[in-house]
Amino acid sequence: MEEFLTIYEVNKEKIEDFIINSIHNLGSLKDNEENNFSNIFSVFPSLELVYTVNKDTKIQNSPNYYRNKLDASASNQSRSYIIDKLHFKDKSTAFSSPYISSATRSNCITLTIKEGDIIIFLDFKIETLLERLELIELNKPFHTLTKIFYAIAGFSMVLLALFIILYSLGGFFISLIIHYDFTLDAIFKPIIALTLGIAIFDLAKTILEQEVFFKSYSRNSKVDTRMVIKFLITIIIALSIEGLMVVFKIAIENYTEMLNALYLITGISFIIIALSIFIYLTSKKYK
């Protein structure tokens, strides 16, 4: 939800101008109260709630008009707390800052328009408004399907990472306690497995955070780039440990094979250089 508010703040002027221009094209809004403002609801899919307030007393003098119902219990309540938080575009129109509506329980902004002796309040749902203006891409059925898929894949990766960690620790203790194996392989292989387990878990965590629990809708999101960088760094660490183990093993057993260790370390160095170039280019892109 924080992302919605960020996108809204960046495009605030454009959004407010769009709403005002569209409202002015409808003519007098007060005349639409006879049909429960249905014409206005049809024009604005993001519109959730309409009601009117007395200009002098700041008391609501109409029911809450929703898209498919009305609620008379909201009448005769003071709305001065909202009016005090408005920023005026001109003498007759003003907008509120984003807030959570007590009536709809969604993040919204309120537009107020003075007509005669009343003030008309219109609550717009931010999520739908951003989608309408193509500032976010949101398709709820497809989003639900992808969310389920990512949840299954993410939690499966978490279980796989946990299995790798437990397997490596189990093998390590078996080697030390049962087989009394104190070789480099017995020490370094569990470290490599643990590092790979961390890499898999970190990737799963990023997928679950960004695609399941806190879905990113922004087209310009840096999430994918950060995910690739974090995953590659973990893999580089695992390969570096493997290279260190190979160097020690060859140094102890057979110096003639040291060239193979050099090839491995050189390959890791090329990956580090490629990752550095990737980070540099992406950082320039987002400046």
Contacts in CASP RR format, 6 or more apart in sequence:
PFRMAT RR
TARGET T0000
AUTHOR 0000-0000-0000
METHOD contacts of the structure
MODEL  1
MEEFLTIYEVNKEKIEDFIINSIHNLGSLKDNEENNFSNIFSVFPSLELV
YTVNKDTKIQNSPNYYRNKLDASASNQSRSYIIDKLHFKDKSTAFSSPYI
SSATRSNCITLTIKEGDIIIFLDFKIETLLERLELIELNKPFHTLTKIFY
AIAGFSMVLLALFIILYSLGGFFISLIIHYDFTLDAIFKPIIALTLGIAI
FDLAKTILEQEVFFKSYSRNSKVDTRMVIKFLITIIIALSIEGLMVVFKI
AIENYTEMLNALYLITGISFIIIALSIFIYLTSKKYK
1 107 0 8 1.000
3 214 0 8 1.000
3 216 0 8 1.000
3 217 0 8 1.000
3 218 0 8 1.000
4 107 0 8 1.000
4 126 0 8 1.000
4 127 0 8 1.000
4 130 0 8 1.000
4 136 0 8 1.000
4 217 0 8 1.000
5 98 0 8 1.000
5 107 0 8 1.000
5 126 0 8 1.000
7 130 0 8 1.000
7 135 0 8 1.000
7 136 0 8 1.000
7 218 0 8 1.000
8 15 0 8 1.000
8 98 0 8 1.000
8 109 0 8 1.000
8 126 0 8 1.000
8 129 0 8 1.000
8 130 0 8 1.000
11 130 0 8 1.000
11 133 0 8 1.000
11 135 0 8 1.000
14 133 0 8 1.000
15 129 0 8 1.000
15 130 0 8 1.000
15 133 0 8 1.000
16 89 0 8 1.000
16 95 0 8 1.000
18 133 0 8 1.000
19 44 0 8 1.000
19 111 0 8 1.000
19 124 0 8 1.000
20 89 0 8 1.000
20 93 0 8 1.000
20 111 0 8 1.000
22 43 0 8 1.000
22 44 0 8 1.000
23 29 0 8 1.000
23 93 0 8 1.000
23 111 0 8 1.000
23 113 0 8 1.000
23 122 0 8 1.000
26 32 0 8 1.000
26 39 0 8 1.000
26 40 0 8 1.000
26 43 0 8 1.000
28 115 0 8 1.000
29 37 0 8 1.000
29 40 0 8 1.000
29 113 0 8 1.000
29 115 0 8 1.000
29 120 0 8 1.000
30 52 0 8 1.000
30 115 0 8 1.000
30 116 0 8 1.000
30 118 0 8 1.000
30 120 0 8 1.000
32 38 0 8 1.000
32 39 0 8 1.000
32 40 0 8 1.000
33 52 0 8 1.000
33 62 0 8 1.000
33 65 0 8 1.000
36 65 0 8 1.000
36 70 0 8 1.000
37 50 0 8 1.000
37 65 0 8 1.000
40 47 0 8 1.000
40 50 0 8 1.000
40 122 0 8 1.000
41 47 0 8 1.000
41 50 0 8 1.000
41 67 0 8 1.000
44 122 0 8 1.000
44 124 0 8 1.000
45 128 0 8 1.000
45 132 0 8 1.000
46 124 0 8 1.000
46 125 0 8 1.000
46 126 0 8 1.000
46 128 0 8 1.000
46 129 0 8 1.000
46 131 0 8 1.000
46 132 0 8 1.000
47 67 0 8 1.000
47 122 0 8 1.000
47 123 0 8 1.000
47 124 0 8 1.000
47 125 0 8 1.000
48 66 0 8 1.000
48 67 0 8 1.000
48 101 0 8 1.000
48 104 0 8 1.000
48 106 0 8 1.000
48 108 0 8 1.000
48 123 0 8 1.000
48 124 0 8 1.000
48 125 0 8 1.000
49 64 0 8 1.000
49 65 0 8 1.000
49 66 0 8 1.000
49 101 0 8 1.000
49 103 0 8 1.000
49 104 0 8 1.000
49 108 0 8 1.000
49 121 0 8 1.000
49 122 0 8 1.000
49 123 0 8 1.000
50 64 0 8 1.000
50 65 0 8 1.000
50 120 0 8 1.000
50 121 0 8 1.000
50 122 0 8 1.000
50 123 0 8 1.000
51 60 0 8 1.000
51 62 0 8 1.000
51 63 0 8 1.000
51 64 0 8 1.000
51 65 0 8 1.000
51 74 0 8 1.000
51 120 0 8 1.000
51 121 0 8 1.000
52 60 0 8 1.000
52 61 0 8 1.000
52 62 0 8 1.000
52 118 0 8 1.000
52 119 0 8 1.000
52 120 0 8 1.000
52 121 0 8 1.000
53 59 0 8 1.000
53 60 0 8 1.000
53 61 0 8 1.000
53 79 0 8 1.000
53 83 0 8 1.000
53 118 0 8 1.000
53 119 0 8 1.000
53 120 0 8 1.000
53 121 0 8 1.000
54 60 0 8 1.000
54 61 0 8 1.000
54 117 0 8 1.000
54 118 0 8 1.000
54 119 0 8 1.000
55 114 0 8 1.000
55 116 0 8 1.000
55 117 0 8 1.000
55 118 0 8 1.000
55 119 0 8 1.000
56 117 0 8 1.000
58 78 0 8 1.000
58 79 0 8 1.000
58 80 0 8 1.000
58 83 0 8 1.000
59 76 0 8 1.000
59 77 0 8 1.000
59 78 0 8 1.000
59 79 0 8 1.000
60 74 0 8 1.000
60 75 0 8 1.000
60 76 0 8 1.000
60 77 0 8 1.000
60 78 0 8 1.000
60 79 0 8 1.000
61 75 0 8 1.000
61 76 0 8 1.000
61 118 0 8 1.000
62 75 0 8 1.000
63 70 0 8 1.000
63 71 0 8 1.000
63 72 0 8 1.000
63 73 0 8 1.000
63 74 0 8 1.000
63 75 0 8 1.000
64 70 0 8 1.000
64 71 0 8 1.000
64 74 0 8 1.000
64 103 0 8 1.000
71 103 0 8 1.000
74 103 0 8 1.000
79 121 0 8 1.000
82 96 0 8 1.000
82 110 0 8 1.000
82 112 0 8 1.000
82 121 0 8 1.000
83 112 0 8 1.000
83 119 0 8 1.000
85 96 0 8 1.000
85 97 0 8 1.000
86 94 0 8 1.000
86 95 0 8 1.000
86 96 0 8 1.000
86 110 0 8 1.000
86 112 0 8 1.000
87 94 0 8 1.000
87 95 0 8 1.000
87 96 0 8 1.000
87 97 0 8 1.000
88 94 0 8 1.000
89 95 0 8 1.000
91 114 0 8 1.000
92 113 0 8 1.000
92 114 0 8 1.000
92 115 0 8 1.000
93 111 0 8 1.000
93 112 0 8 1.000
93 113 0 8 1.000
93 114 0 8 1.000
94 111 0 8 1.000
94 112 0 8 1.000
95 109 0 8 1.000
95 110 0 8 1.000
95 111 0 8 1.000
95 112 0 8 1.000
96 109 0 8 1.000
96 110 0 8 1.000
96 111 0 8 1.000
96 112 0 8 1.000
97 109 0 8 1.000
98 107 0 8 1.000
98 108 0 8 1.000
98 109 0 8 1.000
98 126 0 8 1.000
99 107 0 8 1.000
99 108 0 8 1.000
99 109 0 8 1.000
99 110 0 8 1.000
100 106 0 8 1.000
100 107 0 8 1.000
100 108 0 8 1.000
101 107 0 8 1.000
101 108 0 8 1.000
101 123 0 8 1.000
103 123 0 8 1.000
104 123 0 8 1.000
104 125 0 8 1.000
106 125 0 8 1.000
106 126 0 8 1.000
106 127 0 8 1.000
107 125 0 8 1.000
107 126 0 8 1.000
107 127 0 8 1.000
108 123 0 8 1.000
108 124 0 8 1.000
108 125 0 8 1.000
108 126 0 8 1.000
109 123 0 8 1.000
109 124 0 8 1.000
109 126 0 8 1.000
109 129 0 8 1.000
110 121 0 8 1.000
110 122 0 8 1.000
110 123 0 8 1.000
110 124 0 8 1.000
111 121 0 8 1.000
111 122 0 8 1.000
111 124 0 8 1.000
112 119 0 8 1.000
112 120 0 8 1.000
112 121 0 8 1.000
112 122 0 8 1.000
113 119 0 8 1.000
113 120 0 8 1.000
113 122 0 8 1.000
114 120 0 8 1.000
127 136 0 8 1.000
127 138 0 8 1.000
130 136 0 8 1.000
130 217 0 8 1.000
131 137 0 8 1.000
131 138 0 8 1.000
136 217 0 8 1.000
136 218 0 8 1.000
136 219 0 8 1.000
137 217 0 8 1.000
137 219 0 8 1.000
138 217 0 8 1.000
143 215 0 8 1.000
146 211 0 8 1.000
147 211 0 8 1.000
147 212 0 8 1.000
147 215 0 8 1.000
150 207 0 8 1.000
150 208 0 8 1.000
150 211 0 8 1.000
150 212 0 8 1.000
151 208 0 8 1.000
151 212 0 8 1.000
153 204 0 8 1.000
153 207 0 8 1.000
154 204 0 8 1.000
154 207 0 8 1.000
154 208 0 8 1.000
154 212 0 8 1.000
155 204 0 8 1.000
155 208 0 8 1.000
157 200 0 8 1.000
157 201 0 8 1.000
157 203 0 8 1.000
157 204 0 8 1.000
157 207 0 8 1.000
158 201 0 8 1.000
158 204 0 8 1.000
158 205 0 8 1.000
158 208 0 8 1.000
160 200 0 8 1.000
161 197 0 8 1.000
161 198 0 8 1.000
161 200 0 8 1.000
161 201 0 8 1.000
161 204 0 8 1.000
162 201 0 8 1.000
164 193 0 8 1.000
164 194 0 8 1.000
164 196 0 8 1.000
164 197 0 8 1.000
164 200 0 8 1.000
165 193 0 8 1.000
165 194 0 8 1.000
165 197 0 8 1.000
167 193 0 8 1.000
168 189 0 8 1.000
168 190 0 8 1.000
168 193 0 8 1.000
168 194 0 8 1.000
169 190 0 8 1.000
169 194 0 8 1.000
171 190 0 8 1.000
172 186 0 8 1.000
172 187 0 8 1.000
172 189 0 8 1.000
172 190 0 8 1.000
175 181 0 8 1.000
175 186 0 8 1.000
176 182 0 8 1.000
176 186 0 8 1.000
184 245 0 8 1.000
184 248 0 8 1.000
184 249 0 8 1.000
184 252 0 8 1.000
185 245 0 8 1.000
185 249 0 8 1.000
188 241 0 8 1.000
188 242 0 8 1.000
188 244 0 8 1.000
188 245 0 8 1.000
188 248 0 8 1.000
189 245 0 8 1.000
191 241 0 8 1.000
192 238 0 8 1.000
192 241 0 8 1.000
192 242 0 8 1.000
192 245 0 8 1.000
195 234 0 8 1.000
195 237 0 8 1.000
195 238 0 8 1.000
195 241 0 8 1.000
196 234 0 8 1.000
196 238 0 8 1.000
198 234 0 8 1.000
199 231 0 8 1.000
199 234 0 8 1.000
199 235 0 8 1.000
199 238 0 8 1.000
202 230 0 8 1.000
202 231 0 8 1.000
202 234 0 8 1.000
203 227 0 8 1.000
203 230 0 8 1.000
203 231 0 8 1.000
206 223 0 8 1.000
206 226 0 8 1.000
206 227 0 8 1.000
206 230 0 8 1.000
206 231 0 8 1.000
207 227 0 8 1.000
210 216 0 8 1.000
210 223 0 8 1.000
210 227 0 8 1.000
216 223 0 8 1.000
222 282 0 8 1.000
222 286 0 8 1.000
225 282 0 8 1.000
228 278 0 8 1.000
229 275 0 8 1.000
229 278 0 8 1.000
229 279 0 8 1.000
232 271 0 8 1.000
232 275 0 8 1.000
233 275 0 8 1.000
235 271 0 8 1.000
236 268 0 8 1.000
236 271 0 8 1.000
236 272 0 8 1.000
236 275 0 8 1.000
239 264 0 8 1.000
239 268 0 8 1.000
239 271 0 8 1.000
240 268 0 8 1.000
242 264 0 8 1.000
243 261 0 8 1.000
243 264 0 8 1.000
243 265 0 8 1.000
243 268 0 8 1.000
246 260 0 8 1.000
246 261 0 8 1.000
246 264 0 8 1.000
247 258 0 8 1.000
247 261 0 8 1.000
247 265 0 8 1.000
250 257 0 8 1.000
250 258 0 8 1.000
250 260 0 8 1.000
250 261 0 8 1.000
251 258 0 8 1.000
END
